[in-house]
Amino acid sequence: MDKKPFFITTPIYYVNDVPHIGSAYTTVAADVYNRFLKQEGRATKFLVGSDEHGAKIAEAAEKSGKSPKEYTDEIVISFKDAWANLGIGYDHFIRTTDPEHEKTASIFLQKLYDGSFITKGVYEGLYCVGCEKFKSAEELVDGKCPDHNRAPEQYQEENYFFTLSKFQIELENLIESDKLEVRPLERKNEILGKLRQGLQDISVSRKKVEWGIPLPFDHAQTMYVWIEALINYYTYGKPNNLWPADLHLIGKDILWFHAVIWPAMLLAIGEEPPKKIFAHGFFTISGAKMSKTLGNVISPSELIQKFDVDGARYLLLSSFPFGTDGDFDWARLIEKYNADLANGIGNLASRITTLAAGIEGVVLGTDAAMSEVVSPIFKKWQAAMGELDFYGATVATQELVKICDKYLNETKPWALAEEEKRTVLKNCLAILSVIAGCSYPFMPQSMERIFSSLGLTVGTDAWGKTVLFITKNPQLFPRL
């Protein structure tokens, strides 16, 4: 039996507003990892999508004077456009208003009900419409949700509950043993710590929210938006023989839903949980939390206007370690763009191809001495990418840029006799091809131009066998 494709997902983004840098951050990361896996020879499937039910959507639609479906149809276009503009190569865009998803979610909830994992009870507590989730008093600041600066509603009604508490020991064992891998390690420890405090059963339905999928066993209630939204991965993955998901890539704010509630739901219907969940950190904009009130929300289109597509993709993932909290600052982004791309990769590609243009018969590869320098750095890059350490991977790539620059400056091939010049430039051209290969998942358009200037195609040319055909490389990254 053939190995199933590696199945990678992003969260499905809530369409109460247009895309911003936060959703772009996660989606670009997933796309870079997807391209890396393909480069390594893995078959992959990559899912993105939109979360379109719930009170918050209904509220936003009402404010805009549209029906919820009309409103979501319009907003979804902005997400698809944003991902197209950022070069996101997904395989499928799922919507929770898709008939196939609504059908799958109904079957899933019916299975939970038939298996006696859903019971009826009265829920009383605090509910934040902005988060679309229940809040404990400890999570509030001055009685308000810290994310929305809004007091949650006192909520009491008869609901249906999922018996999450039944899965505590099983979930602890799965996460502790890494059968369900939660990363980074601090996120794993955080989840285990919360698990050991005990689990409570959770509400899976709402009685007063009409914009949602009706419960199959009680049409007077709709599914709690978070419950049916999680099922989107299964809606696409199961019929396409992709289950279990290999990687859910998410922000740390939704880790509990993905690492605890979702695996428990799957276990309850006899399905395998996802293999890995990676939760990246939060970021600020010039030291302040991103908010409409402060007017510091950055859209993907703003990044692209400033740095072009590849520059924007690169800067999103090279500015600070993936998985930690960080800060985006326009001045630092410009500084990094100029250092790493304009003066770094772009300038190096231009120098090397200008010096080597027209030289014939150069075979792709370095001499033994240079191979000993380049090979360990490439392996470092490969290991970093495998661990989703995109920052570490870009650091390794820049190490190669610096090595090649230094080698050029010290050997001065322009002053050498023809044969010596050819030897030096052969090494430089080979290093440039490695730099382009390492940078390709981040900046596919620009790196294709470098490969083309060497007479190569992406990832298909044999080291030590392919003869290069070198043309001068145009300026890739104009200095800002």
N, C-alpha and C positions, 0 to 999 in steps of 0.2 A: 504493500500500500504506500502511495506517495505521501511524503511529509506534508501536512497541511500548511497553508500559507501562515506566516506570522501575522496575527490580527491585532492591530493597534488602533486605539480610539482616543479622541479628545472628549471633554465634556460636551454635551449639547447645550449651546448657549441660550440663555433666556432672552426672548425677543421683545422685551418691554422697551428696548432702546437699541440704537445702532451699535456696530462693533467698535471697540476701543483697543488701546494698546494691551490691556490685560488679556483679552481673548486672543489677540494676535500673538502674544508671547507664547501661550500654550500651543497654539495651532502651528506656528512656525517651528517650535521645538519638535512636535510630532512629525512634521514634514521632513525636517532635517534627519531625524532618526530613521524614518521610513526610507529616505534616499540612501542613507548609510547602509541599511540592511540590504537593499537592492544591489548596491555597489559590491557588497560582500557575497552576492550570489543567492540571497534568500528571496523566495517568493513571498510577497506581502499583500495584505489588504488593509486599507486605511479608511476609517469611518469618521465623519464629522456630522454635525447636524444642529437642529434647533429645537428648543423646549418651548412649547407654545400654549400650554394650558395653565389654568390657575387664576386666582383672584387678581394678582398683579397685572396680568395681561388684560383681563377684562376691564380693570380700572384704567389702564393706559389707552385701551381702545375707545372707551367711553369718552375720555378727555379729548381724543382726536376726532370724535364724531363718527366713528366707524364701528362695524360689527367686529367681534374678536377675530373672525376668520379673514375679513378684509384687511384688518390691521396687520395680522401676522403674515399674510401673503405679501404685503408691501415691504415689511421689515426684513423678511427672509432674503429678499433680493439684495439688500445692502450687505448681508453676510456673505452671500455667494459672490458678489462683486469684490468684496474685500479679500476673500481667499483667492480669487482669480488674480487680482492685482498683486498679491504677495507670492504668487507662483506655488500655491498649495496644490499638490498632486494627489488629492484624495480619490478614492474609488467610488464612494457613495456619500450623498448628503441625505440624511434621514430627518424627517419632520415628525413630531409626535402627533400631528394632525393627519398623517398618512393613514389611509384605511388599514394598511397591513399592520402598522404599529398598534392602532386602536384594537384590532382583532387579537393580536398577540398578547397585548396587555390584559385583555379580558380573559383569554384562555389561561394566562399565568395566574391571575387572581383567583380564578375558579379552581385551579389546581391547589392553591394554598387553602382555599375554603374547604374543598373536598378532603384535604389531608388533615383537617382540624387544626390548621395553623392560624386560622382567623376566628376571632371571637367577638361578641358584641359587648359594648360597655359604654360608660359615660366618660367623656374627656372633659376635664376642667383645667385651664391653664392660660398661659400668655402666648399669643400668636402674633408674629410680625409679618404683616402683608408684604413688606419690602423684601424680606428674606424668603418668604413663603415657607417658614418653618416655625416650630414651637420654641420658645425661649424659657430658660430658667431665670429666676431672679438674680442669680450670680452672674449671668451673662450681660445684665443691663448696667448702664452707667447713668446715674441720676434718674432711674426709672425708665430710661429710653434705650432703644437698640443702638449700640455704638456705630453700626454701619449706616443707619438711616436717620439717626437723630429724631426718632419718632417713637412714642410710647406704644408698646404692643397692645393689641386688643385683648380684653378679658374674654375668654372663649369657653363656652360650655355647651355641649350637645352630645347626643347619642351617636357614637361612631363605631366602626369596626376596627379591631386591633390585630396586629400581627404579633404572634407569640415569640418575639425576639429573644426573650429570656431563656428559652429552651436551648439556645445555641451557644451559650457563653463558653462552656468548656471546649467544645469542638472548634470554635473560632480561635480561642487562645492557643490551642495545640497547632492549628494550621499556620497561624502567624508566627508563633515562636519557632516552629520548625522550618519556616520559609517555604512550606508547601504553598502558602499564599504569601508571596514576597512583598513586603511593604518597605519602600525606600523613599528618602534617605533613612539611615538607621535611627535618627532621632524621631522620625515620624513613626517608625515601628515601635519604638519604646513608648512613645506618647499613647499610641493606640492600645498597647498591652496594659499600660498603667490605668487607662480608663476602663478597659474591659474588666480588670480585676476588682474594680469597685462595684461591679454588678451591672446587669442589663435589665432594663424595664421594657415591657411590651409597648409597641408604638402604634399610634393611630394610622390607618391606611386609607381613611375616607373623610370626606367633608359633606355635610348635609346642606350647607347654605351656599356652596360654590357651584354655580350651574355650568361654567365654562370648564368642562373636564369630561373624562370618559366615565360613563355610568358603570357602577359595579355590576357585574353580570348576575349576581345573586340578590341585588337590591337596587333597583333603578332609581330609588328615591335619593341615593347618595352617589357622589362621584369620587373617583380615585384621588387620593392626595397626590398632588402634582409630582412630588419628589419620588413617590413609589413608582408611578407609571413611567416617569422620565428615565429611571435607571434601566428599565426593561428595554430601552431602545437598542442597547448593545446586543441583546439576545434576539431582538426582532430581526436584525440584519445577520448576526453571526450564526444563529442556529440553522436556518434553512440553507445557508451557503457553506455548510460544513466547516465553519471556522471556530466553533466553540470547543474549549473555553477560550476567552480572549487572552492574548499573550501579554498585553500591556494596556492598562488604563492610565493615561497621562492626564493629571488633574492639578488644580491648585489646592493648597493645604486646607483651605476653608471648607472643602467638601469631602475631606478624607473620611470622616466618620460614616457618611452615607455609603461611600464606595468600599471601605475596608471592613465594615461591620454589618450594616443593614443589607446591602446588596448581596454579599456572599451568603448570609443567612437565608435570604429569600431563595437563592439558587439551591442551597442544600435542602431546603424544605420541599422543593419539587423534584429532588433527585438529580440535579445537575451539578457539574463541577464549578467551583468558584473560579474567578480569573486567576491567572498565574502570577501577575505582578501589577502592583499599583505604585506609581511614582507620583509624589505630591511635591510640586515646586513651591517656593516661598512667595511672599508678598513683595511688592515694591512700591516705592514712593516716587514722586516727581519733584525733583529739586528739594528733597527733604520733606515734602508735604504729601499727605495722603491724597490720591487722585479723587476729585469730586467735582460735580457740576457747579456747586456753590462757589468753589475757589476758582473755577474756570481753567483748571489745569488738566482737563481730560485730553489726552492725545489720541487722535484717530490714526489708523494704519495709513490713510492717504497722506496725512501730514508728514509721517516718517518717509514715505516714498517720495514725496515732493522734494524733501530736503536731501535724502541720501540715495535716491533711486531704489529699485526693488532689492537688489542684492546687498547693497549697503545697509538698508533697513534690516534685512534678515540677519546679516552678520552682527550688527550692533546689538540687536535684541538679545543674542545669546552669548556675546563675548564680553559684555560689560561687567558681569559679576557671576560667581558660580551658580550654576543651575541647581535649585534645591534650597538655596539660602534666600534670605530676604536681601533686597538691594535697592539701589536708587538710580533713576534715570535723570540725567541733567543735560540740557541741550549743549552747554559749553563743553562738557566732558565727552559727549557723543561726537561732536565735531572734532575735538582733539584726537579721539581714538580713530575716527574715520581717516583723518589725515595721516596719523602715524602708521596704522596697520594696513590701510588700503591704498591711499594715494601715494604716500612715500614708501610703503612697504611692498605689497604684492604687485600693485599696478606699475610702480616704477621699476621693480626688478624685472618683470616680464618685458617691459619696453626696452630696458638696457640689454638684456640677453638676446632677445630676438633681433634687435637692431645690429648687434655685433655678429650674430650668426646667420642672418638672412642670406640666402643664396649658397651657403656652404652645402655641398652634396655628400651623400653617402654616410652621414652620421647615424650610427645605430643607437637606439634607445638604451641607456644604461650608464652606470658610473664605473670608474676603476675601483679596484679592491680597497684602496685606502679611503676613498670617499664613501664607499658602501658601508664601511665600518662606522662612519660618522652618521650617515643618514638612516640606516636600518633601525637602530635603537629608538630614534626619535619617531619614526613611522610606527613602530610597535607601541610606543607610548600613546601616540594619537589614536591608534586602533583600540587600545585598552580603554582610553578615556571615552571614546564614542560608545563602546559597548556598555559602559556604566552610565550613559546619559550625562557624562561630564563634558558638556559642550564647551564650557569655559576652558577646561584643561586641554581639550582638543585644539582650540584656537591658539592657546599658548604654545603648544607643541608645533603648530604650523608656523607661527611667527618665529620660533626658534630656527626652523629651516630657512626662513627668509633671511634672518640675520647671518646665519652660517654662509649662505650663498653670497650675500652682499660682501661679507668680509673676504671670502675666497676671491671674488672678482677684484676687489680693491687691492688685495695683496699680490695676486698673480699678474694683474694688468694685461689681459690677453691682447688688447689693442697694440701693445708694444712688443709682442712676442713674434718669433718666426712662425711660419705657417703651420708646421706640424705640432708645435707646442701649443699654439693658439687653438688648434682643433681639439686637442686633448682637454684643455681647460674648459672650452665651450661645450664639449660633450658632457662633462660633469655638470656644468651649469644648466644645460637643457634638461638633463635627467632630473636634477633637483627641482627645477621648475615644474616638470610634469608631476612630481610627487606632491608639490605644494598645490597644484591645481586639483589633483585627486583628493587631497585632504580637505580642500576648500569647496569642492563641488557640492556636497550636501547642503552647505550654507548658501552658496552663491552659484547656482547652476548656470545661469545665463552667461555670466562673466567668465566662468571657468571653461565653458564650451568654446569661447573665443580664444582662450589661451591654448586649449587642445588643438583647435583648428589652425592656429599659427604655427604649431609644431607638426602639422600633418597627421595628427592623431584623432581618434574618436574616444569618447569617454569610456575608460575602463576596459577596452577590448584589445589593446595592443600589447604584444609580448615583449617583456624586458629582455634585452640581449638579442632580439631578432628583428624588431621593427625598424625600418629605415625612416628617418625623419625627413620631412620636407618643410623647411623653415621659411616663414615670411614674417615681416616686421609686424609686431603686435600694436594695434591702435591703443591710445590712452584709455584705460578702463575706468579709472576712478579719478575724475578731475578734482584737484585740490580745492577744499572749501576755505 
